[in-house]
Amino acid sequence: MTSHDELRLLPWASPGGKLCFLSTDDNESRLSNLADTLEATFLDLAAETLDHATKVLNLPEADPEDLRAVSTDLAEALVHVLRVAESRGQRLLQERSISR
């Protein structure tokens, strides 16, 4: 049985909101590649969201509804980016422990 430390945290959650993990020795598997692609997409979307938020925040008088929408988008992007960071951090630790 694979230990929790050897599982890859995937960048999506179950329909019930629970974390999803992948157990594989193949970093080039179809599911691994899908996870890599989705992680890159989340990071790109976060960068775009930040760019848009910066523009809204630089308006002389930003509309409160626009500020709320941007805040919501930023919070959602942060959730995704934190999951990507956690997953990649876990994989770095796994690689270091394997190379020792």
C-alpha positions as CSV (number, residue, x, y, z in Angstrom):
1,M,0.0,0.0,0.0
2,T,1.3,3.5,-0.9
3,S,1.8,5.8,2.0
4,H,0.1,9.2,2.2
5,D,3.5,10.9,1.7
6,E,4.0,9.1,-1.7
7,L,0.7,10.2,-3.2
8,R,0.4,13.2,-5.5
9,L,-2.1,15.9,-4.5
10,L,-4.2,16.6,-7.5
11,P,-5.2,20.1,-8.5
12,W,-8.9,19.3,-8.2
13,A,-11.3,18.2,-5.5
14,S,-14.0,15.5,-5.4
15,P,-17.6,16.6,-6.0
16,G,-17.9,16.6,-2.2
17,G,-14.9,18.9,-1.9
18,K,-12.5,16.3,-0.6
19,L,-8.9,16.3,-1.7
20,C,-7.9,13.9,-4.5
21,F,-4.7,12.0,-4.7
22,L,-2.9,10.0,-7.4
23,S,-0.8,6.9,-6.7
24,T,1.5,6.1,-9.7
25,D,5.1,5.4,-10.5
26,D,4.7,6.9,-13.9
27,N,5.0,10.7,-13.9
28,E,4.1,10.6,-17.6
29,S,0.8,8.8,-17.2
30,R,-2.3,10.3,-18.7
31,L,-3.6,11.4,-15.3
32,S,-0.2,12.9,-14.3
33,N,-0.1,14.9,-17.6
34,L,-3.7,16.1,-17.1
35,A,-2.8,17.2,-13.5
36,D,0.3,19.0,-14.9
37,T,-1.8,20.8,-17.6
38,L,-4.4,21.8,-15.1
39,E,-1.8,23.1,-12.6
40,A,-0.2,25.3,-15.4
41,T,-3.7,26.5,-16.4
42,F,-4.5,27.5,-12.8
43,L,-1.2,29.4,-12.6
44,D,-1.9,31.2,-15.9
45,L,-5.4,32.1,-14.8
46,A,-4.1,33.4,-11.5
47,A,-1.7,35.7,-13.3
48,E,-4.5,37.0,-15.5
49,T,-6.7,37.5,-12.5
50,L,-4.0,39.4,-10.7
51,D,-3.5,41.6,-13.8
52,H,-7.2,42.4,-14.0
53,A,-7.4,43.0,-10.3
54,T,-4.5,45.5,-10.4
55,K,-6.3,47.4,-13.2
56,V,-9.5,47.6,-11.3
57,L,-7.7,48.7,-8.1
58,N,-5.9,51.4,-10.0
59,L,-9.2,53.0,-11.2
60,P,-9.8,56.4,-9.5
61,E,-13.2,55.3,-8.3
62,A,-13.7,51.6,-8.6
63,D,-17.3,50.3,-8.5
64,P,-18.0,48.3,-5.3
65,E,-19.5,45.5,-7.3
66,D,-16.4,45.3,-9.5
67,L,-14.2,45.2,-6.3
68,R,-16.3,42.4,-4.9
69,A,-16.1,40.4,-8.1
70,V,-12.3,40.9,-8.3
71,S,-12.0,39.9,-4.6
72,T,-14.0,36.7,-5.3
73,D,-11.9,35.9,-8.3
74,L,-8.6,36.5,-6.4
75,A,-9.8,34.3,-3.5
76,E,-10.6,31.5,-5.9
77,A,-7.3,31.8,-7.8
78,L,-5.5,31.7,-4.5
79,V,-7.1,28.5,-3.5
80,H,-5.9,26.9,-6.7
81,V,-2.4,28.3,-6.5
82,L,-2.0,27.2,-2.9
83,R,-3.1,23.6,-3.9
84,V,-0.5,23.7,-6.8
85,A,2.2,24.9,-4.4
86,E,1.4,22.3,-1.8
87,S,1.4,19.5,-4.5
88,R,4.7,20.6,-6.0
89,G,6.2,21.1,-2.6
90,Q,5.3,17.5,-1.6
91,R,6.8,16.2,-4.9
92,L,10.0,18.1,-4.3
93,L,10.3,16.5,-0.8
94,Q,9.6,13.1,-2.3
95,E,12.3,13.6,-5.0
96,R,14.8,14.7,-2.3
97,S,14.1,11.7,-0.1
98,I,14.5,9.3,-3.1
99,S,17.8,10.8,-4.2
100,R,19.4,10.3,-0.8
